[in-house]
Amino acid sequence: MTTTPRDISAPDVPLPTLRDRMAALVERQRQDAAAERLRLLLAEQSHQVDTADAAFAQLACEHPEACSCPADYPDWTPGGAS
């Protein structure tokens, strides 16, 4: 059984209801975007005041023997099969 498509000029939902739903959707998306911007801002601030970050970065300077370079792995291709 096939149905005949409805004409777009005859929506299933009354226009005022559709407008309200669209306005609510746009507002929800705006709030979600603002919350994501705040989350990223707080994550960056947390990173900037992380005392362990500087200590971790200093490890390579204090212990160069623990670092590796490409010459240490001559036959290894990044992303290649193991």
ROBA-968116 format. One record per atom (N, C-alpha, C, O): x, z, y. Coordinates in steps of 0.1 Angstrom, whole numbers, padded with zeros to 4 digits, always signed. Layout:
XZY;...
***
This chain:
+0008+0000-0012;+0000+0000+0000;+0009+0000+0012;+0017+0009+0014;+0007-0009+0021;+0015-0010+0033;+0006-0006+0045;-0006-0008+0045;+0012+0000+0054;+0004+0004+0066;+0009-0004+0078;+0020-0009+0079;+0000-0007+0087;+0003-0014+0099;+0010-0005+0109;+0005+0006+0112;+0021-0009+0114;+0028+0000+0124;+0019+0002+0136;+0012-0007+0140;+0020+0014+0141;+0013+0017+0153;+0020+0012+0165;+0032+0011+0166;+0012+0008+0175;+0018+0003+0188;+0024+0014+0195;+0019+0025+0195;+0036+0011+0201;+0043+0022+0208;+0036+0027+0220;+0039+0039+0224;+0026+0020+0225;+0018+0025+0236;+0008+0036+0231;+0002+0042+0240;+0007+0038+0218;-0002+0048+0213;+0006+0059+0205;+0006+0059+0193;+0013+0068+0212;+0021+0078+0205;+0013+0088+0197;+0001+0090+0200;+0020+0094+0187;+0013+0103+0178;+0011+0117+0185;+0002+0125+0182;+0019+0119+0196;+0019+0132+0203;+0014+0129+0217;+0019+0120+0223;+0006+0138+0222;+0002+0136+0236;+0014+0136+0246;+0023+0144+0243;+0014+0128+0256;+0025+0126+0265;+0030+0140+0271;+0042+0142+0272;+0021+0148+0276;+0025+0161+0281;+0033+0169+0271;+0043+0176+0274;+0028+0169+0258;+0035+0177+0248;+0049+0170+0245;+0059+0178+0244;+0050+0157+0245;+0063+0150+0243;+0072+0154+0255;+0084+0156+0252;+0067+0154+0267;+0076+0157+0278;+0081+0172+0277;+0093+0174+0280;+0072+0181+0273;+0077+0195+0271;+0087+0196+0261;+0097+0203+0262;+0085+0189+0250;+0095+0190+0239;+0108+0184+0243;+0119+0189+0239;+0108+0173+0250;+0120+0167+0255;+0128+0176+0265;+0140+0177+0264;+0120+0182+0273;+0126+0191+0283;+0133+0203+0276;+0143+0207+0280;+0126+0208+0266;+0131+0219+0258;+0144+0215+0250;+0153+0223+0250;+0144+0203+0245;+0155+0198+0238;+0167+0196+0247;+0179+0200+0244;+0165+0191+0259;+0176+0189+0269;+0181+0202+0273;+0194+0204+0274;+0173+0212+0275;+0177+0225+0279;+0185+0232+0268;+0196+0238+0271;+0181+0231+0256;+0188+0236+0244;+0202+0230+0243;+0212+0237+0240;+0203+0217+0245;+0216+0210+0244;+0225+0214+0256;+0237+0216+0254;+0219+0216+0267;+0227+0221+0279;+0233+0235+0276;+0244+0237+0279;+0224+0244+0271;+0229+0257+0268;+0239+0257+0257;+0249+0265+0257;+0238+0249+0247;+0248+0248+0236;+0261+0243+0241;+0271+0248+0237;+0261+0233+0250;+0273+0228+0256;+0280+0238+0265;+0292+0240+0264;+0272+0246+0272;+0278+0257+0280;+0284+0267+0272;+0295+0273+0275;+0277+0271+0261;+0283+0281+0251;+0296+0276+0245;+0305+0284+0243;+0296+0263+0242;+0308+0258+0236;+0320+0258+0246;+0331+0261+0242;+0317+0254+0258;+0328+0255+0269;+0333+0269+0270;+0345+0271+0272;+0324+0279+0270;+0328+0293+0271;+0336+0297+0259;+0346+0304+0261;+0332+0293+0247;+0339+0296+0235;+0354+0291+0236;+0363+0298+0232;+0355+0278+0240;+0368+0272+0241;+0377+0279+0252;+0389+0281+0250;+0371+0283+0263;+0378+0290+0274;+0383+0303+0269;+0394+0307+0271;+0375+0311+0262;+0379+0324+0257;+0389+0322+0246;+0398+0331+0246;+0389+0312+0238;+0399+0310+0228;+0412+0307+0234;+0423+0312+0230;+0412+0299+0245;+0425+0296+0252;+0430+0308+0259;+0442+0310+0258;+0422+0316+0265;+0427+0328+0271;+0433+0338+0261;+0443+0344+0263;+0426+0339+0250;+0431+0348+0239;+0445+0343+0234;+0454+0351+0232;+0447+0330+0233;+0459+0324+0229;+0470+0327+0239;+0482+0330+0235;+0467+0326+0252;+0477+0328+0262;+0482+0343+0263;+0493+0345+0268;+0474+0352+0259;+0478+0366+0260;+0482+0372+0246;+0485+0384+0244;+0483+0363+0236;+0487+0367+0222;+0502+0370+0222;+0510+0361+0224;+0506+0383+0220;+0520+0387+0220;+0527+0381+0208;+0539+0379+0208;+0520+0379+0197;+0527+0374+0185;+0531+0359+0187;+0540+0355+0180;+0524+0352+0196;+0527+0338+0197;+0542+0336+0202;+0549+0328+0197;+0546+0344+0212;+0560+0343+0217;+0570+0347+0206;+0580+0341+0205;+0566+0358+0199;+0575+0362+0188;+0577+0352+0178;+0588+0350+0172;+0566+0345+0174;+0567+0335+0164;+0575+0323+0169;+0583+0318+0161;+0574+0319+0181;+0582+0308+0187;+0596+0312+0187;+0605+0303+0186;+0600+0324+0189;+0613+0329+0190;+0620+0329+0176;+0633+0329+0176;+0613+0329+0165;+0619+0329+0152;+0628+0318+0150;+0639+0320+0144;+0624+0306+0154;+0633+0294+0151;+0646+0295+0159;+0657+0291+0154;+0646+0302+0171;+0658+0303+0178;+0667+0314+0172;+0680+0312+0172;+0661+0324+0167;+0669+0335+0161;+0674+0333+0147;+0684+0339+0142;+0667+0324+0140;+0670+0321+0126;+0671+0306+0123;+0662+0301+0116;+0680+0299+0129;+0681+0284+0127;+0683+0281+0112;+0680+0270+0108;+0689+0290+0104;+0691+0287+0090;+0678+0286+0082;+0678+0280+0071;+0667+0291+0088;+0654+0290+0081;+0647+0278+0085;+0636+0275+0080;+0652+0270+0094;+0645+0258+0098;+0650+0246+0090;+0661+0246+0084;+0642+0236+0089;+0645+0224+0081;+0645+0212+0091;+0639+0212+0101;+0651+0201+0086;+0651+0189+0094;+0649+0177+0084;+0650+0179+0072;+0646+0165+0089;+0644+0154+0079;+0656+0152+0069;+0653+0147+0058;+0668+0155+0073;+0679+0152+0064;+0679+0162+0052;+0685+0159+0042;+0671+0172+0053;+0670+0182+0042;+0661+0176+0031;+0662+0180+0019;+0653+0166+0034;+0644+0160+0024;+0645+0144+0025;+0635+0138+0030;+0655+0138+0021;+0658+0124+0023;+0648+0115+0015;+0645+0104+0020;+0642+0119+0004;+0633+0111-0004;+0618+0114-0001;+0610+0108-0008;+0615+0122+0009;+0601+0126+0011;+0596+0117+0022;+0602+0116+0033;+0584+0112+0020;+0577+0104+0030;+0564+0112+0034;+0556+0115+0026;+0563+0116+0047;+0552+0123+0052;+0539+0116+0048;+0537+0104+0051;+0530+0123+0042;+0517+0117+0038;+0518+0108+0025;+0508+0103+0021;+0530+0107+0020;+0531+0099+0007;+0528+0107-0005;+0525+0119-0004;+0528+0100-0016;+0524+0107-0029;+0536+0116-0033;+0548+0114-0030;+0533+0127-0039;+0543+0137-0043;+0549+0133-0057;+0558+0140-0062;
***
